[in-house]
Amino acid sequence: MRPPKQGLDLNRNFPTGWKSESEQPGAGPFPTSEPEARNLVEFIVKHKNITGTISFHTMSGVLLRPYDDRPDDDFPTNDLWTFQKIGDKGTEITGYPNISVFHDFKYHPKQSIAGGFDTWTYDHIGVFSWTVEFWSPQKQAGIEKYKFIDWYREHPFEDDVKMFKWNDEVLKGKGFVNWYPYEHPQLGKVELGGWDFMNVWTNPPLQFLEKEISPFPEWIVWHALISPKLAFYEIDITSLGADTFRVRLALENTGWLPTYVTQKALEKKATRGVFAEIILPKGASLQSGKEREALGELEGRAYKPVLVDEMGESTSDRTKVEWVVKAKKGTKIKLTAKHERAGTIKTEVILK
């Protein structure tokens, strides 16, 4: 059979681990050679506030996580544990199992997939990234225990019987066309028929579509809500006399994930940490401290143990900065704190 005219798989066209066409058909001539892939890469790199990605594909009825080209042993341990927690929540909400591409979704045991979008977003910018493969006709037919890719190479005859029974009873026979002879103008006598792959296998038939996708908004929102979130913990103004004030600002990360999101992001230096800034009006001056202070990263709750002994607790989710300001009583000053992934917060205080 002739190969597809396009000869391209956009989910093999991303930079991390990219392999040439000779090693992996569909990869394109070079990483991000296609405008769709290049635009995605440019958009994500420019938007520093992105803390996770989920892309939607068909088919298999499964939640896929990186890596696609290397084993779980290559993960920073905290990242692997967190991927598993996020995946378990996704399974709880959607019913789809969560698995590793490398360990559970290979097309051949000696060949790994490469150039995938989720592996690039995790490995390059350090965010938790997933690929959802919607729809499993096997599960619809009552086939529960099967290996996602291996099933297409070999499976029990009984599975075929279940698939045809599902087609006859649920799809009213519309999923399979009985083979029939056809006189082709170039090839002569041929036979046409078989499964309607586009409308039955690759995609959910329209009557199943809403039910299939409806659980996913809850997981998407949950995934967003675990992001880091910068907040004011405490603001203290103390008069030191002679129109001099100490301004103390304490910040915290109220999100579940740390401000940097993943250990991989720390490794790649993908984020710059928290910055705090004080803005003084005309007539006020800074006696100590810097107008803009770099305060590093803040932990969240994701990597803290459930049970902490009295010596093991820490406040690594908080930080503070102090300034001494010379200004008249009643002067209004502005305070700003920001982190590329945890947000920007602003407030105004009056010296008194």
N, C-alpha and C positions, 0 to 999 in steps of 0.2 A: 504493500500500500504506500501511496505517496505520503511524505511527511506533511504536517500542517504548513500552509502557505507562509504563515508568519514565522514559524520556527523559533518562537520566543516565549520564555516564561519570566514575567516581570519579577517574580519572587525568587529569581536566581541572579538578579541584576544588581544587587546591593553590594557594597564594597567588602565587608568583613568576610574573609575566607573565599572570596570569589574565585571560581575556576573557569578556565576557558571552555569554549564549545567542544573541544576535543575530549575534555574530561567530563563535561556536564552539558548535555544538549539543552538549549533554551537560555543559556547564560548571557547571550549577546556578545558583541565584539570586545567590550571592555566594561568595567563597573560603571553604573549609572549612564550607560550609553543611550538609554531610552529617556525621553523627556518626562514620562510619568515618574520614573524612579528618581531622576535628578531633582525634579521639583519637590518631591517628598523629602529628600535628603536636605535640600537647601532650606525648606520650611522648618524642619525640625531643628536643624543646627542654629537657625536664627531665633527661634523661640525658646529662650533659656528656661521658661517657666514650665515646660512640659515635664511631667513626672512619671509618665507611663504611656504605653501604647497598646491598643488592641486592634488587630486587623481581622477582617471577616472574609472567609473563603468558603468554598465547598469542595469536598464533601468528606464525611467520615463520622460526624457526631462526636467531636473530641476537642479538648482544649490543649493546644500545643505550646510548649515553652522552649526556649533555647537550652543548650546550644544545639545547632543543627550539625555541626562539624566536629564536635569534641565531647568527651564524656563529662559526667557530673563532677568527677574529681577535679576538674579544672576550674570549678567555681570557687570564689571565696565562700567559706562555709555559711556565713550569715545570709549571703545572697541566695544560696541554694535553699536554706531553711525558709526564707521569706517567699521565694517562688512557690515552694510547696504549700505554704499557708494560704497564699492568694489562690492557688489552684484548688485547694480543698474547699475554699469558700465558693469558688466558681462551680465546682461539682455539686456542692450542697444546694446551690440556687438553681442551676440549670439541668442537673442530672448528667451532664457530659463528664466523662472521666478526664483527668488532667495528666498529661504524660510528657516525657522528654522526646523531642524529635530524634535526637541521636540514638537513644536507647530503644525507642518503641515505634518509630515511624520511618524506618529506612525502606527504600525500595529494593535494596539488595544488601545482605549482611556485610559485604566487603566494600560498600560504597556509601559515603556520607553525602548528605545534601549540603550545599553551600550557597552563599549569596542571598540568604533569606533576610527579609525586612526585620523580623523580631531579633535575630542574632545581631544585626548591625546596630539597632537602637540600644540594645543592652550593652554590647561590647564597646561601642564608640562613645555614647554619651551617658551610659550608666543608668538606665531606667528599666523598670520591670515591664517586659513586653510579651505579648501573647498573640497567637494566631488561633482564631476559632474556625474550625472546619464544620460548617453546618451540615446536618442531615445524614442519616444512616438508613438506607433502605433495608439493610440486613436487620437492624433492630426493629424496624416497622414490621418485618415478617416474623419476628419472634426469635431471631438468631442472637443470642445474648453473648456467648463466649466465643470470640474469634479475634484473631490478630489482624489489626487494621489493614495492613498492606499485604501480608502473606495470604490472606483469604482469596485474593484475586489470582494468586498463583496456583493454589490448590485448596479445595475444601470438600467436605463430605457431600455425596449425592443428595442426602436428606435436606441439606441447605437449599439446593435448587428446587426441591419439591416445595419447601416452605415459601420460597420467593414466588413461585408460580401460583401457589394457593393465595398468597397476598394479592398478587396481580388480579386473579380471577374474582376474589371476593370483595376486595376493598377498592381496587382501581377499575373494576368492571371490565377487565381485559384490555384497558387502554395503554398499559405499560409495555406490552409485548405484541409485535406484529408477526403473525405466523409467516414462515418462509414461503415465498411464491416465486415462480419463474418469471424472468423478464428478458426481453430481447434488447440488449444494449447496442446503440448504433456503432460503437467502435469495438466493444469487447465481445459482442455476440451474446450467446446465451449465458445468463448469470442468474443468481438468486438474490432476492432482497428480503429483509425482515430482521427480526431480533428485538432486543430491548431498545426502548426509546431512552437512550442514555441522558440526553440533555434535559428531558422533562421528568424523568423518574429517578435516575441515579445521581447525576451531577447536581441537580436542584430538587428541592421539595416540590411535588405537584402543588399547584396554586391553593388547593383546598387545605393543605397542611402548613402553608407558609407562616401564617400568623401565629399558630400554636407553637411552631418550631422556634421562632425568634423572640416570642413574647417574654421569656424569662430573663433575657440578657440585659435589658436596661438596668435591672436591679444590681447585677454584678458590675456593670460599667460604673454606675454611680458609687457603689461600695468601693471600687478600685480607686475612684477619684478622691473619696473621702478619707482614705488612709494617707493621703499626701501630707508632707510637712506643712505646718502653718505657724508663721511667726506671730507672736502676740506680746503686748506689754504685760510684764509680771508686776512691776512696781515702779513708781516714779516718786522720788523723794527730793524735796527742796529744803535745804537747811541754811538759815541765815548765819553768816560768819562775822557779821558786823561790818561797819564802814562800807555799806553798799556792795558787799561781797557775799556771794551765795555759792553753796555747793549743790550741784545738780547730779543726782544719782539716778541712772536709768538701768533697770533690770529687765531683761528680755527672756522669753521662753519659747520653745517649740511645743505647741499643743497637739501637733499631728502625731500619728502612729509611726510613720517613717521618719528617719533623721533628715535633716535639711539637705544633706548630700544625696539622699535616697538609697544608693547602693555602695557597697565597698568597691565595686568596679569603677564607679564615678570618682572615688577618692584616688584610686590607682591611676586613672587617666587624667586626674586634675581637671575634671569637667565642670566643677563649680568653684566659686571664689570665696565662699563663706559669708558670714553676716557682716554688714557694715552699719554703723550707727553714726548719725550726723546731727550736729547742733547748729541752728541758724539764728544768729543774733541780729537784732535791729541796730540801726545807726545809734551810736552813743554808748553801746555795750561792748565789752571786750572780754576776751578769753584769757584768764590768768594761768590756767593749767589745763592739760589735756589737748587733744587735737580736734579740729572742727569735724574731721571724718576719721572714725576709728574702725580698724579691722578687728573683728572679734572671733573669727574662726567658725567652725561648724558646730551645730547643736544636735545632740542625739534626740531620738524620739522614744517611743516605748517598744518598738519592734524587737530590739536586740537586748532588752532587759529580761533577766530571768523572772519567772513567775514568783518564786520564793527567794527572797533576799535576806541574808542574815544582817544583824545590826552593824557589822563592820563593812558590809559590801554595798550599802546604798550610796548613791552619788547623785549630784545635781548637774550632770553633764548635759541635761536638756535646757539649762539656764546659763545666762552669762550677764555680766554687768559692766557698765562704764561710768566714769565720774568726770565731771568738769567743774572747775571753779570759774565763776563768771563775775565780773565787776559791772554792775548796772544799778540803776535806781530802783527802789522798791516799786512794784507794780508793772515793771517791764515785762512784756510778753515775748517769749522765745518759742521757737519751733524745734521739735525733735522728730527725727525720721529714722526708721530702721528698715533695712531691706535685705532680702536674699533672693537670688535669681529663681530658686525653686520653692521658697517658703513664703514669698509675697513681700509687699511693702506696707508698712503701717506708719501713720503720722499722727501727731498730736501737738497741741499748743499748751504751754503752762505759763503761769504768772509768778514772778519772783516775789515772795512775801515772807 
